[in-house]
Amino acid sequence: MANTQNTKPAASATTNATPGTCVDAKCAQKHKITYRFVIASKPDLNMPYAVAIGGAVDAAFKDRAFGVACKNGKIEFYAESGKEVKLYLNSDASPDFRKEPVYAVSVGNGPLEVTITEKTGEHADKDAPTLKETRISEPDKNGTTVTTQYYTASLTGDIWLKVTHKYSIDEAKARIPPTTGAEIKAAVLKFYDGSLSDASPKLSVTVPKQGSNGTQTIVIDPNKSESMSNVSANIQAATDLYKDVLPRVHPEGFVALLEAAQEAGIETLKLTSTWRPMIGSIAHRAGLGLDVNYLDNAQLNREELRGKKPTKAADDNVSDEEKRLFAEKEKADKEADEAIAKRKALEKQQTELDGLKKTNPGKVDPLKEAALAKALEEATENANKAQKAKRETNEAWNKERDKNEPAKVKGYRASLSKCKCVSQIFDPWFMDANTQDQIAAKPNEQRDANEKLHAHHLHITVREPKIRK
């Protein structure tokens, strides 16, 4: 992935305007700089970044961070010999921050490449790249060679911690929407002002009750054992949930959880993950993701749909009838796919036969032509029947699934979906990769890795275009 910033010519000069004279023109030689990432915990991670050259962030990043697809992508730009180049990564790549530059190298007299490899577990590696190899190219037709330097560097949990911005109390205040109620605003600020601790681990806030003159109390349980598991396994430095982890979450995430709870009448939310360095997408790593696995006494778990033994609290989320209907739906889906594939194959044969009739009609076998026509007619009829069965079994499964979904879960999702600061909602019932568009959420059938990952909790992603598009 070649990026558009700083792609100026490798050298430039100004011609002399005075005829008959000459002057020396200094040419600033520019060299290609390449950064690559190898992310062990998620190879296809999309990393937010900004580039700085000679101490100044490139103008292309003035308004937001860019993203690089780590699996096959790379960061490429050009810089002059002698200049120092460095990166701002993750949430620190936002134009609002950029306090922790990493992977700085000085440009020599040729191209350089830096390969950054994530290392899971606890490590003391610093972010400074190490020169591992210098290669000299074969001479071109003019006898010129190119010397390329190859560097390596580590991306540890401690470096993830470094490049994830920790919001101050003033930064949190500035990011809470002005429409937020006073009670919820004051409660959210407790995640950033040091109010929470092992002695006082839960956040409690009393808010006006929706649709009445009364009040309701909402409690958020950060669930230290689960929220800290990935942090503790991958960060060497002493790290505290209340001082180091929760303040790295974007304040609008907590606002969204509390406002939706107020609207849906939820009194208790149990978190399972906030900021974490080495699992899942960039959302959690950048402090834009929050996970909830309990809304009051409703456990958000539907793993039983695909045969996993349920926990007692999740027994009612997948009925025996739903499992039967889901099996029928799966069978009908498969049969419809096979019927359509067969029809398309015959249609292709028919197209080829029609072409042959035009170019070389004598080669067409009338018996085979008639047999193909009959087979295509039957395949079309079978495909139509299979599609009808697919629609009917899907409708039956959807109806049974929706009938047993807890009302509070439905209400909570509906409220989150209206929040302008939320960009994604994934949960055991539905998956919505973009809550800001007009496309309806799709049922979670636990097919792909992302659906399976969210079969046992609800996830929200905060909308923050300065960090993540």
C-alpha positions as CSV (number, residue, x, y, z in Angstrom):
1,M,0.0,0.0,0.0
2,A,1.7,3.1,-1.2
3,N,0.6,6.3,0.6
4,T,0.1,9.7,-1.0
5,Q,1.9,11.9,1.4
6,N,5.4,13.4,0.7
7,T,5.8,11.8,-2.7
8,K,7.9,14.7,-4.1
9,P,10.8,14.2,-6.6
10,A,14.0,12.8,-5.2
11,A,15.8,16.0,-6.1
12,S,15.1,19.5,-7.3
13,A,17.0,22.4,-8.8
14,T,16.4,26.0,-10.0
15,T,17.8,27.1,-13.4
16,N,19.9,30.2,-13.6
17,A,17.9,33.1,-15.2
18,T,21.1,35.1,-16.3
19,P,22.3,34.1,-19.8
20,G,25.9,33.2,-20.2
21,T,26.5,32.5,-16.4
22,C,26.2,29.5,-14.2
23,V,25.6,28.9,-10.5
24,D,25.8,25.8,-8.3
25,A,22.3,24.4,-7.5
26,K,22.1,22.2,-4.4
27,C,19.8,19.2,-5.0
28,A,18.2,17.8,-1.9
29,Q,18.3,14.0,-2.4
30,K,15.2,12.2,-1.2
31,H,15.1,8.5,-0.4
32,K,12.3,6.0,-0.1
33,I,11.3,5.1,3.5
34,T,9.3,2.0,4.2
35,Y,7.7,0.8,7.4
36,R,6.1,-2.7,7.6
37,F,4.2,-4.4,10.5
38,V,4.0,-8.0,11.5
39,I,1.2,-8.3,14.0
40,A,1.2,-11.7,15.8
41,S,-2.0,-11.2,17.7
42,K,-4.1,-10.1,14.6
43,P,-2.2,-10.2,11.2
44,D,-4.9,-8.2,9.4
45,L,-4.9,-5.3,12.0
46,N,-5.4,-1.8,10.6
47,M,-3.0,0.5,12.4
48,P,-3.6,4.2,12.7
49,Y,-0.5,6.2,12.0
50,A,1.0,9.6,11.2
51,V,4.5,10.4,9.8
52,A,6.9,13.0,11.1
53,I,10.0,14.1,9.0
54,G,12.6,16.3,10.5
55,G,10.6,17.0,13.6
56,A,7.4,18.0,11.8
57,V,4.3,15.9,11.1
58,D,3.6,15.7,7.3
59,A,0.8,18.0,6.2
60,A,-1.2,15.0,4.9
61,F,-2.0,14.1,8.5
62,K,-3.2,17.5,9.5
63,D,-6.8,16.5,10.2
64,R,-6.6,12.8,11.0
65,A,-4.5,9.7,11.2
66,F,-4.2,7.3,8.2
67,G,-4.6,3.6,8.5
68,V,-2.3,0.9,7.2
69,A,-3.4,-2.7,6.6
70,C,-0.7,-4.6,8.4
71,K,-1.1,-7.9,6.7
72,N,-0.1,-6.8,3.2
73,G,0.3,-3.1,3.5
74,K,3.2,-0.8,4.2
75,I,3.9,2.9,5.0
76,E,5.9,4.5,2.2
77,F,7.2,8.1,1.9
78,Y,10.3,10.0,0.9
79,A,12.7,11.9,3.1
80,E,16.0,13.8,2.6
81,S,19.4,12.4,3.7
82,G,20.2,13.4,7.3
83,K,16.5,13.9,8.3
84,E,15.1,11.9,11.2
85,V,11.8,10.1,10.4
86,K,9.4,8.7,13.0
87,L,5.9,7.5,13.5
88,Y,2.9,8.3,15.7
89,L,0.7,5.2,16.1
90,N,-2.6,4.1,17.4
91,S,-4.7,6.7,19.3
92,D,-1.6,8.8,19.7
93,A,-1.6,9.3,15.9
94,S,-4.7,11.6,16.4
95,P,-3.8,15.3,15.6
96,D,-5.1,16.1,19.1
97,F,-2.2,14.2,20.7
98,R,1.0,13.0,19.0
99,K,3.0,13.0,22.2
100,E,4.8,9.7,21.9
101,P,6.9,9.3,18.7
102,V,8.2,5.8,18.0
103,Y,10.5,3.9,15.6
104,A,12.7,6.9,14.8
105,V,15.6,6.5,12.3
106,S,17.9,8.8,10.5
107,V,17.9,8.8,6.7
108,G,21.3,7.9,5.2
109,N,22.3,8.0,1.6
110,G,19.8,5.5,0.3
111,P,16.4,3.9,1.0
112,L,15.7,2.3,4.3
113,E,13.1,-0.2,5.5
114,V,11.9,-0.9,9.0
115,T,10.1,-4.1,9.9
116,I,8.2,-3.9,13.2
117,T,7.2,-7.2,14.7
118,E,4.7,-7.6,17.6
119,K,5.9,-9.7,20.5
120,T,3.2,-11.2,22.8
121,G,4.0,-11.7,26.4
122,E,6.1,-9.5,28.7
123,H,9.2,-7.9,27.1
124,A,11.5,-5.0,27.9
125,D,12.3,-4.1,24.2
126,K,12.4,-0.4,23.4
127,D,11.0,1.0,20.2
128,A,14.3,2.1,18.7
129,P,15.0,0.2,15.4
130,T,18.1,-1.8,15.1
131,L,20.1,-1.9,11.8
132,K,20.3,-5.5,10.8
133,E,21.5,-5.5,7.2
134,T,22.8,-3.3,4.4
135,R,22.3,-4.4,0.8
136,I,24.0,-2.9,-2.3
137,S,22.2,-3.3,-5.6
138,E,23.7,-4.4,-8.8
139,P,25.1,-1.4,-10.8
140,D,22.6,0.0,-13.4
141,K,23.6,0.9,-16.9
142,N,25.4,4.0,-15.7
143,G,27.3,2.0,-13.0
144,T,25.2,3.5,-10.2
145,T,24.4,1.3,-7.2
146,V,21.8,1.8,-4.4
147,T,22.5,1.1,-0.8
148,T,19.4,0.1,1.2
149,Q,19.4,-0.2,5.0
150,Y,17.1,-2.8,6.7
151,Y,16.1,-2.2,10.3
152,T,14.0,-4.3,12.7
153,A,12.0,-3.3,15.8
154,S,9.6,-4.7,18.3
155,L,6.1,-3.8,19.2
156,T,5.5,-5.0,22.8
157,G,2.6,-4.6,25.1
158,D,4.5,-1.8,26.8
159,I,4.9,0.0,23.5
160,W,1.1,-0.5,22.8
161,L,0.6,1.2,26.2
162,K,2.9,4.1,25.2
163,V,1.1,4.8,21.9
164,T,-2.4,4.6,23.4
165,H,-3.4,8.0,24.7
166,K,-4.4,8.4,28.3
167,Y,-7.1,11.0,28.7
168,S,-6.6,13.7,31.3
169,I,-9.6,15.0,33.2
170,D,-9.7,18.2,31.0
171,E,-9.5,16.1,27.8
172,A,-12.3,14.0,29.0
173,K,-14.4,17.0,29.8
174,A,-13.8,18.4,26.3
175,R,-15.0,15.2,24.7
176,I,-18.2,14.7,26.5
177,P,-21.1,15.9,24.3
178,P,-22.8,19.1,25.5
179,T,-26.2,17.3,25.4
180,T,-25.0,14.8,28.1
181,G,-26.9,15.0,31.3
182,A,-25.1,16.5,34.3
183,E,-25.3,13.3,36.3
184,I,-23.9,11.1,33.6
185,K,-21.1,13.7,32.8
186,A,-20.0,13.8,36.4
187,A,-20.1,10.0,36.6
188,V,-18.0,9.6,33.4
189,L,-15.3,11.9,34.7
190,K,-14.8,9.6,37.6
191,F,-13.0,7.2,35.2
192,Y,-10.4,9.9,34.7
193,D,-10.1,11.8,38.0
194,G,-8.8,8.9,40.2
195,S,-12.1,8.3,42.0
196,L,-12.1,4.5,41.2
197,S,-9.8,2.0,42.9
198,D,-9.7,-1.5,44.3
199,A,-11.4,-0.1,47.4
200,S,-14.1,1.6,45.3
201,P,-14.1,-0.4,42.0
202,K,-17.7,0.2,40.7
203,L,-19.1,3.3,39.2
204,S,-22.6,4.3,40.5
205,V,-24.7,7.1,39.3
206,T,-28.3,8.2,40.0
207,V,-30.1,9.6,37.0
208,P,-33.7,10.8,36.2
209,K,-35.8,7.8,35.3
210,Q,-37.1,7.9,31.7
211,G,-40.8,8.6,31.4
212,S,-41.4,9.3,35.0
213,N,-40.6,11.7,37.8
214,G,-38.5,9.2,39.7
215,T,-34.8,8.3,39.6
216,Q,-32.8,5.2,38.8
217,T,-29.3,4.1,39.8
218,I,-26.9,2.7,37.2
219,V,-23.9,0.7,38.2
220,I,-21.0,-0.2,35.9
221,D,-18.8,-3.0,37.2
222,P,-15.4,-2.9,35.4
223,N,-14.8,-6.5,36.3
224,K,-11.1,-6.3,37.0
225,S,-10.2,-10.0,36.5
226,E,-11.5,-10.0,32.9
227,S,-10.6,-6.5,32.0
228,M,-7.0,-6.9,33.0
229,S,-6.3,-10.4,31.7
230,N,-4.8,-9.4,28.3
231,V,-3.1,-6.3,29.9
232,S,-1.4,-8.4,32.6
233,A,-0.3,-11.1,30.2
234,N,1.5,-8.6,27.8
235,I,2.7,-5.6,29.7
236,Q,5.9,-5.7,31.9
237,A,5.4,-2.3,33.5
238,A,3.2,-2.1,36.6
239,T,-0.3,-1.3,35.3
240,D,-3.4,-0.4,37.3
241,L,-6.9,-0.8,35.9
242,Y,-8.2,2.4,37.4
243,K,-5.1,4.6,36.7
244,D,-3.7,3.2,33.5
245,V,-6.4,1.2,31.6
246,L,-9.8,2.8,32.0
247,P,-8.5,6.4,31.4
248,R,-7.3,5.1,28.0
249,V,-10.9,4.6,26.9
250,H,-12.5,7.4,24.9
251,P,-15.0,9.2,27.2
252,E,-17.8,8.9,24.7
253,G,-17.7,5.2,25.1
254,F,-18.8,5.5,28.8
255,V,-21.3,8.2,27.9
256,A,-22.9,5.9,25.4
257,L,-23.2,2.9,27.8
258,L,-24.7,5.1,30.5
259,E,-27.1,7.0,28.3
260,A,-28.4,3.8,26.7
261,A,-28.8,2.2,30.2
262,Q,-30.8,5.2,31.3
263,E,-33.1,5.1,28.3
264,A,-33.6,1.3,28.5
265,G,-34.0,1.1,32.3
266,I,-30.9,-0.9,32.9
267,E,-29.5,-0.8,36.4
268,T,-26.3,-2.9,36.2
269,L,-23.7,-3.3,33.4
270,K,-20.8,-5.7,33.7
271,L,-17.8,-5.0,31.5
272,T,-15.5,-7.7,30.2
273,S,-13.0,-5.6,28.3
274,T,-12.0,-2.0,27.9
275,W,-8.6,-1.0,26.7
276,R,-6.4,-4.0,25.9
277,P,-3.1,-4.2,23.8
278,M,-3.0,-7.6,22.1
279,I,-6.4,-9.1,21.2
280,G,-9.0,-8.3,18.6
281,S,-9.3,-5.3,16.2
282,I,-7.8,-1.9,16.6
283,A,-10.9,-0.6,18.4
284,H,-10.0,-1.9,21.8
285,R,-6.2,-1.2,21.3
286,A,-7.0,2.4,20.5
287,G,-9.4,2.8,23.4
288,L,-12.5,2.9,21.2
289,G,-14.0,-0.4,22.2
290,L,-16.0,-1.5,25.2
291,D,-17.5,-5.0,25.9
292,V,-20.5,-5.8,28.2
293,N,-21.6,-9.3,29.1
294,Y,-24.4,-8.7,31.6
295,L,-27.3,-6.2,31.5
296,D,-28.9,-6.6,34.9
297,N,-29.5,-10.4,35.2
298,A,-29.5,-11.0,31.4
299,Q,-26.4,-12.7,30.3
300,L,-25.4,-11.8,26.7
301,N,-24.5,-15.3,25.5
302,R,-25.9,-17.3,22.6
303,E,-23.1,-19.8,22.0
304,E,-25.7,-22.6,22.5
305,L,-26.9,-21.8,19.0
306,R,-24.0,-23.9,17.6
307,G,-23.9,-26.5,20.2
308,K,-21.9,-25.1,23.1
309,K,-23.2,-26.1,26.5
310,P,-25.1,-23.1,28.0
311,T,-24.5,-21.5,31.3
312,K,-27.5,-21.3,33.6
313,A,-28.0,-17.6,33.1
314,A,-28.0,-17.9,29.3
315,D,-30.4,-20.9,29.2
316,D,-33.4,-18.8,27.9
317,N,-31.5,-17.1,25.1
318,V,-31.6,-20.0,22.7
319,S,-34.7,-22.2,22.9
320,D,-34.9,-25.8,21.8
321,E,-37.3,-24.7,19.1
322,E,-34.9,-22.1,17.9
323,K,-32.1,-24.7,17.6
324,R,-34.4,-26.9,15.5
325,L,-35.4,-24.0,13.2
326,F,-31.8,-22.9,12.9
327,A,-30.8,-26.4,11.8
328,E,-33.6,-26.3,9.2
329,K,-32.5,-22.8,8.0
330,E,-28.9,-24.0,7.7
331,K,-30.0,-27.0,5.6
332,A,-32.2,-24.8,3.4
333,D,-29.4,-22.2,2.9
334,K,-27.0,-24.9,1.8
335,E,-29.5,-26.5,-0.6
336,A,-30.4,-23.0,-2.1
337,D,-26.7,-22.3,-2.7
338,E,-26.2,-25.7,-4.4
339,A,-29.3,-25.2,-6.5
340,I,-28.2,-21.8,-7.6
341,A,-24.7,-23.0,-8.4
342,K,-26.1,-25.8,-10.5
343,R,-28.4,-23.4,-12.4
344,K,-25.5,-21.0,-13.1
345,A,-23.3,-23.8,-14.4
346,L,-26.1,-24.8,-16.9
347,E,-26.6,-21.2,-17.9
348,K,-23.0,-21.0,-18.7
349,Q,-23.2,-24.1,-20.9
350,Q,-26.3,-22.6,-22.6
351,T,-24.4,-19.4,-23.3
352,E,-21.5,-21.4,-24.8
353,L,-23.9,-23.4,-26.9
354,D,-25.6,-20.3,-28.2
355,G,-22.2,-18.9,-29.2
356,L,-21.4,-22.2,-31.0
357,K,-24.7,-22.0,-32.9
358,K,-23.7,-18.6,-34.3
359,T,-20.1,-19.5,-35.2
360,N,-20.3,-23.1,-36.2
361,P,-23.9,-24.4,-36.2
362,G,-22.9,-27.7,-37.7
363,K,-21.1,-28.7,-34.5
364,V,-24.3,-28.5,-32.4
365,D,-25.9,-31.8,-31.4
366,P,-29.7,-31.4,-31.4
367,L,-30.2,-34.1,-28.8
368,K,-27.7,-32.5,-26.4
369,E,-29.2,-29.1,-27.1
370,A,-32.7,-30.4,-26.1
371,A,-31.3,-32.2,-23.0
372,L,-29.5,-29.0,-21.9
373,A,-32.7,-27.0,-22.3
374,K,-34.7,-29.5,-20.2
375,A,-32.0,-29.6,-17.5
376,L,-31.8,-25.8,-17.3
377,E,-35.6,-25.6,-17.0
378,E,-35.5,-28.2,-14.1
379,A,-32.6,-26.5,-12.5
380,T,-34.3,-23.1,-12.6
381,E,-37.5,-24.6,-11.1
382,N,-35.4,-26.3,-8.3
383,A,-33.5,-23.1,-7.6
384,N,-36.7,-21.1,-7.2
385,K,-38.1,-23.8,-4.8
386,A,-34.9,-23.8,-2.8
387,Q,-34.9,-20.0,-2.6
388,K,-38.5,-20.0,-1.3
389,A,-37.6,-22.6,1.3
390,K,-34.6,-20.5,2.3
391,R,-36.8,-17.5,2.8
392,E,-39.4,-19.4,4.8
393,T,-36.9,-21.1,7.1
394,N,-35.0,-17.8,7.7
395,E,-38.3,-16.1,8.6
396,A,-39.2,-18.9,11.0
397,W,-35.8,-18.8,12.7
398,N,-35.9,-14.9,12.9
399,K,-39.3,-15.0,14.5
400,E,-38.4,-17.5,17.2
401,R,-35.0,-15.8,17.9
402,D,-36.7,-12.4,18.3
403,K,-39.4,-13.9,20.5
404,N,-36.9,-15.0,23.2
405,E,-34.5,-12.0,23.1
406,P,-34.7,-10.2,26.5
407,A,-36.6,-6.9,26.2
408,K,-33.9,-5.0,28.0
409,V,-31.3,-6.2,25.4
410,K,-33.5,-5.1,22.6
411,G,-34.1,-1.7,24.2
412,Y,-30.4,-1.3,25.0
413,R,-29.3,-2.0,21.5
414,A,-31.9,0.3,20.0
415,S,-30.7,3.2,22.2
416,L,-27.1,2.6,21.4
417,S,-28.0,2.5,17.7
418,K,-29.2,6.1,17.9
419,C,-26.1,7.4,19.6
420,K,-24.0,9.6,17.2
421,C,-20.8,8.7,19.1
422,V,-21.2,4.9,18.4
423,S,-20.0,3.5,15.0
424,Q,-20.4,-0.3,15.6
425,I,-22.5,-2.7,17.7
426,F,-21.7,-6.4,17.7
427,D,-23.6,-8.7,20.0
428,P,-24.9,-12.3,20.2
429,W,-28.1,-11.4,18.4
430,F,-27.1,-8.9,15.8
431,M,-24.0,-7.5,14.0
432,D,-24.0,-3.8,12.8
433,A,-20.6,-2.8,11.3
434,N,-21.8,0.7,10.7
435,T,-24.6,2.1,12.9
436,Q,-24.5,5.4,11.1
437,D,-25.7,4.1,7.7
438,Q,-29.2,3.0,6.7
439,I,-28.4,-0.7,6.4
440,A,-30.1,-2.9,9.0
441,A,-28.0,-5.0,11.3
442,K,-27.7,-8.6,10.3
443,P,-28.4,-11.6,12.6
444,N,-25.4,-13.1,14.3
445,E,-25.2,-16.6,12.9
446,Q,-21.8,-17.3,14.4
447,R,-20.3,-18.1,11.0
448,D,-17.1,-16.1,10.7
449,A,-14.5,-15.3,13.4
450,N,-16.0,-11.9,14.2
451,E,-19.5,-13.4,14.7
452,K,-18.2,-16.2,16.9
453,L,-16.1,-13.7,18.9
454,H,-19.3,-11.7,19.8
455,A,-21.5,-14.7,20.6
456,H,-21.0,-14.0,24.3
457,H,-20.9,-10.3,24.8
458,L,-22.0,-6.9,23.4
459,H,-19.3,-4.7,21.9
460,I,-19.5,-1.0,20.9
461,T,-16.9,1.0,18.9
462,V,-16.7,4.7,19.5
463,R,-16.9,6.9,16.4
464,E,-13.6,8.9,16.3
465,P,-12.7,9.8,12.7
466,K,-9.4,11.4,13.8
467,I,-8.2,8.0,14.8
468,R,-10.2,5.5,12.8
469,K,-12.4,6.1,9.8
